[in-house]
Amino acid sequence: MDMMKAVQFHEYGGPEVLRFEDAPRPSPANDEILVRVHAAGVNPVDGGIRAGRVRSLSQRLPQVAGLDFAGTVEQVGKKVRGFRVGDAVYGRPQFGHGGAYAQYVVVKPTDVAKKPRSLDFAHAAALPTAALAAWQALFESDGTPTMRLSRGQTVLIHGASGGVGTFAVQLAKWIGATVIGTGRTENLQFLKELGVDVVVDYTQQRFEDFAHQVDGVLDVVGGETQARSWDVLKKGGVLVSTVGIQSEEPAKARGVRAIAIMAGQDPRVLAEIAKLVDKGVIKVPLSEELPLERAREAQEHIQSGHTRGKIVLDVH
Ligand SMILES: NC(=O)c1ccc[n+]([C@@H]2O[C@H](COP(=O)([O-])OP(=O)(O)OC[C@H]3O[C@@H](n4cnc5c(N)ncnc54)[C@H](OP(=O)(O)O)[C@@H]3O)[C@@H](O)[C@H]2O)c1
């Protein structure tokens, strides 16, 4: 059996269950692609999967950790069209269909798109989940409208300096919206540089004092932040959350909409994001680049809930 280096877990638990070890190299079916991974992106959900909080029926132990990656196509199944050996791609496998903290990953063609040409593999690996979530929150998800943010509107983006937030801010500015963004004191300068129009230090200020009658709120925090956000929306406005809607009642009472999204595979959106990156519209801020064998540390850091931009793992 061909082997590869991978970060796996044999039981669900904290970051300490992650092991850098040899694992069987996956092989692609006729409708799949084998990718040689050069970098893997780190997301909060990686920890949820490792802890057993986010599970799919097809999941087996041991499991390779992680989802997002960028790499080179190594082998193409007979039925696959549109990809060739050597293509540089980025994306993520579906839940329960293999992890990306490894030298190789098998994916369906609908899980990937061509990597942005202007980015190295590390920066490209930072994009998939966070950028898909940002796009699907602000615009549409699989053809179904979500916030439908458009030119001239105003959006309040919570957690604007994090993975989803940084891409959401840049997408909202690209579409021509005014952005109110929240972050900690040490992130305010970063938020201004990212393009946030009105920067709110949530540790010192109340976002309600800056956001009034907004068209949309992107909530990546939940709890009290979500509960206080309903009152800043105008009638007919939309709150989209990446962490679930605690109660539909406040939305109903105020004539606003509440939408919880679950970022889904969308190669069309990945291709669109790659174009925007290559045009210089979207930048990819990395806070940390670690070697694959330090995946445990990377997951400990993302668990803090205060990552600026993205963390990635280099895979050799
Ligand atoms: N449903 C989905 O499909 C989906 C997809 C992606 C992510 N998510 C979820 O969405 C959440 C965010 O993901 P992410 O990748 O952006 O995480 P992340 O990179 O860890 O960023 C989280 C951000 O939240 C900010 N934050 C923490 N407490 C805050 C508060 N009280 N008010 C305002 N901002 C606050 C932090 O900024 P400061 O350092 O400035 O506090 C940090 O930048 C996670 O729970 C993740 O699991 C869901």
The ligand as an SDF file (V2000), in Angstrom:
LIG
                    3D

 48 52  0  0  0  0  0  0  0  0999 V2000
  -21.6530   27.8070    8.8240 N   0  0  0  0  0  0  0  0  0  0  0  0
  -20.5670   27.7570    8.0870 C   0  0  0  0  0  0  0  0  0  0  0  0
  -20.5860   27.2590    6.9730 O   0  0  0  0  0  0  0  0  0  0  0  0
  -19.2990   28.3550    8.6110 C   0  0  0  0  0  0  0  0  0  0  0  0
  -18.2220   28.6130    7.7410 C   0  0  0  0  0  0  0  0  0  0  0  0
  -17.0910   29.2310    8.2550 C   0  0  0  0  0  0  0  0  0  0  0  0
  -17.0270   29.5450    9.6200 C   0  0  0  0  0  0  0  0  0  0  0  0
  -18.0890   29.2300   10.4090 N   0  0  0  0  0  0  0  0  0  0  0  0
  -18.0830   29.5820   11.8410 C   0  0  0  0  0  0  0  0  0  0  0  0
  -18.0610   30.9940   11.9280 O   0  0  0  0  0  0  0  0  0  0  0  0
  -17.2720   31.4110   13.0410 C   0  0  0  0  0  0  0  0  0  0  0  0
  -16.1740   32.3420   12.5450 C   0  0  0  0  0  0  0  0  0  0  0  0
  -15.3310   31.6470   11.6490 O   0  0  0  0  0  0  0  0  0  0  0  0
  -13.9440   32.2730   11.2260 P   0  0  0  0  0  0  0  0  0  0  0  0
  -13.2720   31.3180   10.3330 O   0  0  0  0  0  0  0  0  0  0  0  0
  -14.1200   33.6670   10.7960 O   0  0  0  0  0  0  0  0  0  0  0  0
  -13.2170   32.2880   12.6840 O   0  0  0  0  0  0  0  0  0  0  0  0
  -11.9130   33.0380   13.1620 P   0  0  0  0  0  0  0  0  0  0  0  0
  -10.9510   33.1620   12.0270 O   0  0  0  0  0  0  0  0  0  0  0  0
  -11.4880   32.3740   14.4100 O   0  0  0  0  0  0  0  0  0  0  0  0
  -12.4020   34.5370   13.4760 O   0  0  0  0  0  0  0  0  0  0  0  0
  -13.2990   34.7980   14.4870 C   0  0  0  0  0  0  0  0  0  0  0  0
  -13.3170   36.3160   14.7040 C   0  0  0  0  0  0  0  0  0  0  0  0
  -14.3240   36.6550   15.6260 O   0  0  0  0  0  0  0  0  0  0  0  0
  -13.9180   37.8320   16.2890 C   0  0  0  0  0  0  0  0  0  0  0  0
  -14.6370   37.9510   17.5550 N   0  0  0  0  0  0  0  0  0  0  0  0
  -14.5510   37.1390   18.6430 C   0  0  0  0  0  0  0  0  0  0  0  0
  -15.4120   37.5840   19.5880 N   0  0  0  0  0  0  0  0  0  0  0  0
  -16.0520   38.6860   19.0640 C   0  0  0  0  0  0  0  0  0  0  0  0
  -17.0620   39.5710   19.5350 C   0  0  0  0  0  0  0  0  0  0  0  0
  -17.6060   39.4440   20.7560 N   0  0  0  0  0  0  0  0  0  0  0  0
  -17.4880   40.5640   18.7080 N   0  0  0  0  0  0  0  0  0  0  0  0
  -16.9590   40.7250   17.4870 C   0  0  0  0  0  0  0  0  0  0  0  0
  -15.9950   39.9150   16.9850 N   0  0  0  0  0  0  0  0  0  0  0  0
  -15.5540   38.9110   17.7800 C   0  0  0  0  0  0  0  0  0  0  0  0
  -12.4350   37.7330   16.4120 C   0  0  0  0  0  0  0  0  0  0  0  0
  -11.8970   39.0330   16.2560 O   0  0  0  0  0  0  0  0  0  0  0  0
  -11.1310   39.7630   17.4610 P   0  0  0  0  0  0  0  0  0  0  0  0
   -9.8040   39.0680   17.5920 O   0  0  0  0  0  0  0  0  0  0  0  0
  -11.0090   41.1700   16.9670 O   0  0  0  0  0  0  0  0  0  0  0  0
  -11.9780   39.5790   18.6810 O   0  0  0  0  0  0  0  0  0  0  0  0
  -12.0060   36.8460   15.2460 C   0  0  0  0  0  0  0  0  0  0  0  0
  -11.3740   37.6230   14.2730 O   0  0  0  0  0  0  0  0  0  0  0  0
  -16.7400   30.1260   13.6720 C   0  0  0  0  0  0  0  0  0  0  0  0
  -17.6000   29.7520   14.7220 O   0  0  0  0  0  0  0  0  0  0  0  0
  -16.8310   29.1100   12.5540 C   0  0  0  0  0  0  0  0  0  0  0  0
  -16.9710   27.7830   13.0190 O   0  0  0  0  0  0  0  0  0  0  0  0
  -19.2140   28.6380    9.9430 C   0  0  0  0  0  0  0  0  0  0  0  0
  1  2  1  0
  2  3  2  0
  2  4  1  0
  4  5  1  0
  4 48  2  0
  5  6  2  0
  6  7  1  0
  7  8  2  0
  8  9  1  0
  8 48  1  0
  9 10  1  0
  9 46  1  0
 10 11  1  0
 11 12  1  0
 11 44  1  0
 12 13  1  0
 13 14  1  0
 14 15  2  0
 14 16  1  0
 14 17  1  0
 17 18  1  0
 18 19  2  0
 18 20  1  0
 18 21  1  0
 21 22  1  0
 22 23  1  0
 23 24  1  0
 23 42  1  0
 24 25  1  0
 25 26  1  0
 25 36  1  0
 26 27  1  0
 26 35  1  0
 27 28  2  0
 28 29  1  0
 29 30  1  0
 29 35  2  0
 30 31  1  0
 30 32  2  0
 32 33  1  0
 33 34  2  0
 34 35  1  0
 36 37  1  0
 36 42  1  0
 37 38  1  0
 38 39  2  0
 38 40  1  0
 38 41  1  0
 42 43  1  0
 44 45  1  0
 44 46  1  0
 46 47  1  0
M  CHG  2   8   1  16  -1
M  END
$$$$
